[in-house]
Amino acid sequence: MALKIYGVSGSRAGRALWAAEELGLAYEHIKTPFSGGAPKSPEMLKLNPNGRIPVIDDDGVIVWESMAINLYLAKKAGGALAPKTAVEDAHMTMWSFWVMTECEKAALQIVFHRVVYPEDKRDEKVAQESIATLKGPLGVLENALKAGGGQLVGGRFTIADLNVAAVLAWSRPARDLYADFPGVTAWLKACLDRPAQKKVQGMR
């Protein structure tokens, strides 16, 4: 049975699709939108009782939560994206948790209030507050990239870079936010310009 990835590329499932493409995995993409009740269908609730995407079925191994999925896929596949030592494993997990707790909520608010919502529903005050919130974490990331030679773990592109970049991509409509973080700007562009990510961007 092939790996099955449930979700759509414009959601958190895009992270799992990106990881699968980077890792060269054979998979079946089962397009499951996050709206309209699809994740809460009886069939989906059997896979993820939380009623959310993404979720994967890897030959009977069910995993949900986007960061857990990506860490699992990378470790199973091995190669450059995966940890080579226990220390790398800890640091890849650390950065994956960090971006969810420190960045994701604010990044989502930026893309919602600058792009996704119709004009009459956007609140620039919320966007500005979210920009202010991200300045601290981006400073942390800027320093980490400088210390790591432009990557987060092991001096190479890993699942940690992919996970962090996938979240921060939502904050790109705030161009003014990145002016003070040239290292993050260059790193994020390089991550999002990778062929695997470009392929996921083109999925519908």
Buried (B, 14 or more C-beta within 10 A) or exposed (E): EEBBBBBBBBBBBBBBBBBBBBBEBEBEBBBBBBEEEBBEEEEBEEBBEEBBBBBBBBEEEEBBBBBBBBBBBBBEBEEBBBBBEEEBBEBBBEBBEBBBEBBBEBBBBBBBBBEBEEEEEBEEEBBBBBBEBBEEBBEEBBEBBEEBEBBBBBEBBBBBBBBBBBBBBBBBBBEEBBEEBEBBBEBBEBBBEBEBBEBBBEBE
